[in-house]
Amino acid sequence: MNNSKNQLLLEPVFPSDYPEVTEVWEASVRATHHFLPEADILYFKPLILNEYLKAVDLVCTKDATGRILGFMGVHGDSLEMLFIHPDARGKGIGAQFVHHAIHQLNVRKVDVNEQNPQALGFYERMGFVVVSRSELDGLGKPYPILHMELK
């Protein structure tokens, strides 16, 4: 972070960063997605590393030592990924990512797991509203998805 303005310093994510980004994803999911069984975390982890990260435009923010604190992935007008390391949660990083996504990248949509009420509340505070619901996630797993759009 840039301490003078307390603004998030966003950096590009390179393929060489994917293993660390995937570790942030896993730590974040374990802290927030309590509905996911271990088998599904292990199922999704290689998909994140090998498929999903390269399908989005990624940026991250790092601490003073260069450790990735959080990252966001955007595709078109949709925020596809936003994960913050548990040690960095509650410091406004997620809100600054979303603000950047909305105002600089023209993001207007986000999907949220219905079983993750913290994320739902967060995106509602950021100005998103639920417009529809899918019973299954994109892979057909029984994790209902709330489709949200900017008011």
DOTIDREN-987523 format. One record per residue (C-alpha): x, y, z; residue number from 0; residue in one letter. Coordinates in pm, whole numbers, plus 50000, padded with zeros to 5 digits. Example, Ala and Ser with C-alpha at 12.3 -4.5 7.8 and 13.67 -1.06 7.14 Angstrom:
<pts>
<x=51230&y=49550&z=50780&pos=0&code=a>;
<x=51367&y=49894&z=50714&pos=1&code=s>;
</pts>
This chain:
<pts>
<x=50000&y=50000&z=50000&pos=0&code=m>;
<x=50104&y=50355&z=49939&pos=1&code=n>;
<x=50097&y=50495&z=50291&pos=2&code=n>;
<x=50072&y=50860&z=50191&pos=3&code=s>;
<x=49725&y=50817&z=50045&pos=4&code=k>;
<x=49648&y=50476&z=50189&pos=5&code=n>;
<x=49573&y=50373&z=49831&pos=6&code=q>;
<x=49618&y=50021&z=49712&pos=7&code=l>;
<x=49922&y=49971&z=49493&pos=8&code=l>;
<x=49810&y=49729&z=49224&pos=9&code=l>;
<x=50065&y=49519&z=49042&pos=10&code=e>;
<x=50024&y=49282&z=48750&pos=11&code=p>;
<x=50020&y=48910&z=48820&pos=12&code=v>;
<x=50257&y=48707&z=48604&pos=13&code=f>;
<x=50241&y=48331&z=48544&pos=14&code=p>;
<x=50542&y=48296&z=48775&pos=15&code=s>;
<x=50316&y=48439&z=49052&pos=16&code=d>;
<x=50043&y=48178&z=49000&pos=17&code=y>;
<x=50165&y=47936&z=49271&pos=18&code=p>;
<x=50168&y=48214&z=49534&pos=19&code=e>;
<x=49832&y=48349&z=49412&pos=20&code=v>;
<x=49690&y=47998&z=49442&pos=21&code=t>;
<x=49817&y=47978&z=49800&pos=22&code=e>;
<x=49640&y=48308&z=49878&pos=23&code=v>;
<x=49325&y=48165&z=49716&pos=24&code=w>;
<x=49345&y=47853&z=49931&pos=25&code=e>;
<x=49407&y=48042&z=50256&pos=26&code=a>;
<x=49119&y=48279&z=50179&pos=27&code=s>;
<x=48882&y=47996&z=50087&pos=28&code=v>;
<x=48967&y=47806&z=50403&pos=29&code=r>;
<x=48892&y=48120&z=50607&pos=30&code=a>;
<x=48565&y=48213&z=50435&pos=31&code=t>;
<x=48413&y=47919&z=50245&pos=32&code=h>;
<x=48330&y=47695&z=50540&pos=33&code=h>;
<x=48066&y=47516&z=50331&pos=34&code=f>;
<x=48332&y=47363&z=50101&pos=35&code=l>;
<x=48450&y=47018&z=50201&pos=36&code=p>;
<x=48822&y=46941&z=50183&pos=37&code=e>;
<x=48770&y=46728&z=49873&pos=38&code=a>;
<x=48628&y=47024&z=49682&pos=39&code=d>;
<x=48908&y=47259&z=49790&pos=40&code=i>;
<x=49154&y=46999&z=49659&pos=41&code=l>;
<x=48943&y=46965&z=49341&pos=42&code=y>;
<x=48937&y=47340&z=49271&pos=43&code=f>;
<x=49301&y=47418&z=49360&pos=44&code=k>;
<x=49462&y=47278&z=49040&pos=45&code=p>;
<x=49183&y=47435&z=48833&pos=46&code=l>;
<x=49265&y=47774&z=48987&pos=47&code=i>;
<x=49638&y=47727&z=48927&pos=48&code=l>;
<x=49623&y=47577&z=48577&pos=49&code=n>;
<x=49304&y=47714&z=48419&pos=50&code=e>;
<x=49115&y=47991&z=48596&pos=51&code=y>;
<x=49398&y=48238&z=48664&pos=52&code=l>;
<x=49496&y=48258&z=48298&pos=53&code=k>;
<x=49132&y=48317&z=48198&pos=54&code=a>;
<x=49109&y=48658&z=48370&pos=55&code=v>;
<x=49298&y=48986&z=48387&pos=56&code=d>;
<x=49476&y=48968&z=48722&pos=57&code=l>;
<x=49618&y=49228&z=48957&pos=58&code=v>;
<x=49749&y=49187&z=49309&pos=59&code=c>;
<x=49873&y=49390&z=49600&pos=60&code=t>;
<x=50179&y=49303&z=49807&pos=61&code=k>;
<x=50317&y=49386&z=50148&pos=62&code=d>;
<x=50652&y=49558&z=50204&pos=63&code=a>;
<x=50834&y=49225&z=50175&pos=64&code=t>;
<x=50676&y=49143&z=49838&pos=65&code=g>;
<x=50430&y=48886&z=49971&pos=66&code=r>;
<x=50096&y=48886&z=49787&pos=67&code=i>;
<x=49819&y=48999&z=50023&pos=68&code=l>;
<x=49530&y=48970&z=49782&pos=69&code=g>;
<x=49434&y=48953&z=49418&pos=70&code=f>;
<x=49147&y=49020&z=49183&pos=71&code=m>;
<x=49058&y=48878&z=48844&pos=72&code=g>;
<x=48830&y=49052&z=48594&pos=73&code=v>;
<x=48685&y=48932&z=48266&pos=74&code=h>;
<x=48482&y=49182&z=48065&pos=75&code=g>;
<x=48245&y=49361&z=48300&pos=76&code=d>;
<x=48254&y=49085&z=48563&pos=77&code=s>;
<x=48461&y=49055&z=48877&pos=78&code=l>;
<x=48546&y=48685&z=48859&pos=79&code=e>;
<x=48782&y=48656&z=49157&pos=80&code=m>;
<x=48861&y=48856&z=49468&pos=81&code=l>;
<x=49060&y=48684&z=49740&pos=82&code=f>;
<x=49240&y=48840&z=50034&pos=83&code=i>;
<x=49483&y=48649&z=50256&pos=84&code=h>;
<x=49323&y=48599&z=50601&pos=85&code=p>;
<x=49610&y=48792&z=50764&pos=86&code=d>;
<x=49518&y=49097&z=50552&pos=87&code=a>;
<x=49139&y=49089&z=50586&pos=88&code=r>;
<x=48954&y=49377&z=50746&pos=89&code=g>;
<x=49200&y=49642&z=50628&pos=90&code=k>;
<x=49003&y=49781&z=50335&pos=91&code=g>;
<x=49197&y=49596&z=50067&pos=92&code=i>;
<x=48892&y=49423&z=49921&pos=93&code=g>;
<x=48695&y=49748&z=49908&pos=94&code=a>;
<x=48982&y=49922&z=49728&pos=95&code=q>;
<x=49003&y=49636&z=49477&pos=96&code=f>;
<x=48628&y=49663&z=49408&pos=97&code=v>;
<x=48644&y=50043&z=49383&pos=98&code=h>;
<x=48924&y=50008&z=49126&pos=99&code=h>;
<x=48729&y=49739&z=48938&pos=100&code=a>;
<x=48417&y=49956&z=48918&pos=101&code=i>;
<x=48578&y=50291&z=48841&pos=102&code=h>;
<x=48877&y=50188&z=48631&pos=103&code=q>;
<x=48776&y=49858&z=48473&pos=104&code=l>;
<x=48400&y=49915&z=48431&pos=105&code=n>;
<x=48302&y=49608&z=48632&pos=106&code=v>;
<x=47926&y=49583&z=48674&pos=107&code=r>;
<x=47870&y=49219&z=48777&pos=108&code=k>;
<x=47987&y=48968&z=49035&pos=109&code=v>;
<x=47876&y=48618&z=49132&pos=110&code=d>;
<x=47877&y=48513&z=49497&pos=111&code=v>;
<x=47832&y=48178&z=49669&pos=112&code=n>;
<x=47500&y=48194&z=49851&pos=113&code=e>;
<x=47661&y=48005&z=50141&pos=114&code=q>;
<x=47914&y=48287&z=50190&pos=115&code=n>;
<x=47708&y=48555&z=50370&pos=116&code=p>;
<x=48018&y=48765&z=50445&pos=117&code=q>;
<x=48086&y=48805&z=50073&pos=118&code=a>;
<x=47722&y=48879&z=50000&pos=119&code=l>;
<x=47714&y=49154&z=50263&pos=120&code=g>;
<x=48045&y=49293&z=50138&pos=121&code=f>;
<x=47925&y=49323&z=49778&pos=122&code=y>;
<x=47594&y=49473&z=49891&pos=123&code=e>;
<x=47792&y=49740&z=50079&pos=124&code=r>;
<x=47990&y=49800&z=49758&pos=125&code=m>;
<x=47663&y=49877&z=49575&pos=126&code=g>;
<x=47574&y=49542&z=49416&pos=127&code=f>;
<x=47227&y=49388&z=49431&pos=128&code=v>;
<x=47117&y=49029&z=49368&pos=129&code=v>;
<x=46944&y=49001&z=49030&pos=130&code=v>;
<x=46917&y=48622&z=48997&pos=131&code=s>;
<x=47017&y=48288&z=49149&pos=132&code=r>;
<x=47152&y=47962&z=49009&pos=133&code=s>;
<x=47099&y=47642&z=49206&pos=134&code=e>;
<x=47436&y=47499&z=49094&pos=135&code=l>;
<x=47777&y=47657&z=49042&pos=136&code=d>;
<x=47941&y=47677&z=48701&pos=137&code=g>;
<x=48073&y=47321&z=48729&pos=138&code=l>;
<x=47735&y=47178&z=48828&pos=139&code=g>;
<x=47824&y=47142&z=49195&pos=140&code=k>;
<x=47552&y=47206&z=49455&pos=141&code=p>;
<x=47674&y=47551&z=49560&pos=142&code=y>;
<x=47403&y=47806&z=49475&pos=143&code=p>;
<x=47532&y=48120&z=49308&pos=144&code=i>;
<x=47385&y=48467&z=49354&pos=145&code=l>;
<x=47430&y=48680&z=49044&pos=146&code=h>;
<x=47477&y=49044&z=49143&pos=147&code=m>;
<x=47491&y=49366&z=48944&pos=148&code=e>;
<x=47586&y=49719&z=49034&pos=149&code=l>;
<x=47284&y=49932&z=49127&pos=150&code=k>;
</pts>
